Amino acid sequence: MGLLRNINENKTAGGPGAIAFWATVGFVLGCGAAHLASLPPGATSAISFTGFGFGIGLGFYAAFGTSDLARVLALPGAVLEQVGELVQ
């Protein structure tokens, strides 16, 4: 409940976690798309790192944005950070 309270109080939740989560998602989706299209290795790298770049951008928007959409996009990163704290 503390996570939802922080979001309701307009505090940024899931900053580094959101960036890491969305960068990973972008990279994996880029790799998957390149693999499905059966592209050569050079094009696969370019598509993968383009997806990584879009993921980084989306992660920064999620981490530091103040709109409702940014808050929703920050949730996976906040969950990722909470799991990381539990593991330690």
C-alpha positions as CSV (number, residue, x, y, z in Angstrom):
1,M,0.0,0.0,0.0
2,G,2.9,2.3,0.5
3,L,3.7,2.2,-3.2
4,L,0.2,3.3,-4.1
5,R,0.3,6.0,-1.5
6,N,3.5,7.4,-3.0
7,I,2.0,7.5,-6.4
8,N,-1.1,9.2,-5.1
9,E,1.1,11.9,-3.4
10,N,2.8,12.5,-6.8
11,K,6.2,11.1,-5.7
12,T,8.2,9.3,-8.4
13,A,8.0,5.6,-7.9
14,G,10.2,3.1,-9.6
15,G,12.8,5.5,-11.0
16,P,15.8,3.3,-11.7
17,G,13.7,0.2,-11.8
18,A,11.4,1.6,-14.5
19,I,14.4,2.6,-16.6
20,A,15.9,-0.9,-16.3
21,F,12.6,-2.6,-16.9
22,W,11.7,-0.7,-20.0
23,A,15.2,-0.8,-21.5
24,T,15.2,-4.6,-21.1
25,V,11.7,-4.9,-22.6
26,G,12.7,-2.7,-25.6
27,F,15.9,-4.7,-26.2
28,V,14.1,-8.1,-25.9
29,L,11.3,-7.0,-28.3
30,G,13.9,-5.7,-30.7
31,C,15.8,-9.0,-30.7
32,G,12.5,-10.9,-31.1
33,A,11.4,-8.8,-34.0
34,A,14.7,-9.1,-35.8
35,H,14.7,-12.9,-35.2
36,L,11.2,-13.3,-36.5
37,A,12.1,-11.3,-39.6
38,S,15.2,-13.5,-40.1
39,L,17.5,-10.5,-40.6
40,P,21.3,-10.7,-40.9
41,P,23.4,-10.1,-37.8
42,G,24.2,-6.5,-38.5
43,A,20.5,-5.6,-38.9
44,T,19.6,-7.7,-35.9
45,S,22.1,-5.6,-33.8
46,A,20.7,-2.3,-35.2
47,I,17.1,-3.3,-34.5
48,S,17.9,-4.6,-31.0
49,F,19.7,-1.4,-30.0
50,T,17.0,0.7,-31.5
51,G,14.5,-1.1,-29.3
52,F,16.9,-0.6,-26.4
53,G,17.0,3.2,-27.1
54,F,13.2,3.4,-27.3
55,G,13.0,1.4,-24.0
56,I,15.4,3.8,-22.3
57,G,13.3,6.8,-23.5
58,L,10.1,5.2,-22.2
59,G,11.8,4.3,-18.9
60,F,12.9,7.9,-18.4
61,Y,9.4,9.1,-19.1
62,A,8.0,6.5,-16.7
63,A,10.5,7.4,-14.0
64,F,10.3,11.2,-14.1
65,G,7.0,11.9,-15.8
66,T,4.1,13.3,-13.8
67,S,1.1,12.3,-15.9
68,D,-1.2,9.4,-15.1
69,L,0.3,7.4,-18.0
70,A,3.8,7.8,-16.6
71,R,2.6,6.6,-13.2
72,V,1.1,3.5,-14.8
73,L,4.3,2.8,-16.8
74,A,6.4,3.2,-13.6
75,L,4.5,0.4,-11.8
76,P,6.6,-2.5,-13.2
77,G,9.8,-0.7,-12.2
78,A,8.5,-0.1,-8.7
79,V,7.6,-3.7,-8.4
80,L,11.0,-4.7,-9.7
81,E,12.6,-2.4,-7.0
82,Q,10.4,-3.9,-4.3
83,V,11.4,-7.4,-5.3
84,G,15.0,-6.4,-5.3
85,E,14.7,-5.1,-1.7
86,L,13.0,-8.3,-0.6
87,V,15.8,-10.5,-2.0
88,Q,18.5,-8.6,-0.2
